[in-house]
């Protein structure tokens, strides 16, 4: 009996750890199932490249989710030239206040993701982890904070950037990042900029492997690693070998220190891959690669970071 207990104990420890991780706690518990369900709703609409009807429907879905939770939502609309002509873009912004106009209040932080899926002329690309899962996580975090920690919600702005993906060809600072560049410029000349930003991208893959850029703001990077250690999930978080071009770059350039919590896309064969009916075994960025557990892990770390960043 003693030997059987010793052999079984690692399994019991793992089960206990899972229980402790999944049970609700003061920092949000497990929001993975909710984020997964919302990811599925986003993907059911279909592709959502900039300027598309699909993207309009996704914005409307997420706007409704946030407004039902008490957030005030605004679309930041603009046009820009792209390799396929001028496109109308719209960032989704949300703020929260129990009283008064939330848009008149100063905020302390940004929580962001990109809402568009990559444009393809001849493929149906859903962008499940890139980045429907991150949008779902931002919205579910917003809903949780509005209900459980409204004093934190009032200090944040949620932003879902349009046009992160390059439109034809490889991403450059001018081909891609359309929404974050426009948004960041709106803060450039203001003195009351947010103290920090957190950007989520590809945070729900079943084989979770977060690799933040090597040039990440030191304080935010250290805080993420501390949060991961506190939650017992350090093995999923690391640092990339170099910088990464993503929506955090324009924010950092205008003086808003922003951490890009991003999956290790360079070693993921599904990245920017659409489903192939002639090769169903070929990995694609669809719902099959997204995991409730991975979303729960990523969200728990972000909530722990926000608790440290926003507490009085």
C-alpha angles and dihedrals in degrees: 000000000000092000091049089052092052091050093047097043096086088056091048091049090050091048091049091048090051091050093049091047096047100043117095116264140167092280098056105281113219117345092164097107092050092048091047092051091050091048088055091051091051093050092048087068091061132226116357110194117162114289094018131129088235092060091048089054093048091050089050091049094051093042089056092048091053097041091052087056092052101263121138109229129202132178115224102208128194142144129235139176116254136175088270096045135272116336131191111233131188128192116206113227127183135185133178134217133161089209136015131008110323091202090066093056125091115243131211103204148018128223110195148173135161118260102196129088120221116276117245125174096207108020137074102232117180102180096213098171093017086084124310089093092055092049089051090049093052091050094046091048088051092050092048094049092047090055102036108020108022091161087066094043089056090058095054140074117204114212129187107191123216121215102022092141122079112254102227120339128022125327118265131168087267101036102060132005088076095147098041092048091053092044094047091051089058087064098040100097098032122105097205097065120160115270094231147359133211118201121194122203130161095353100145107063115135089235094051114203115161116193115179119203116275091237095053119144103275098226094050093044092051091047092052092051091047090050092049090050092048090052092046094242102107092127090072096055129073145132128272121236093248146359120305127216106229141125092290092070098073090046093052090047092058093048104267106124104223132183119213108214097194138162120248094261095167090074099039115099091200094062110124090350121138124206113278113211089195092054110032091173092062109105116247134181096256135121092281091076096049121094131199089214094053091048090049092051094049094046093048091055092048092049090050090051092049090050090057095041099046105035116112 
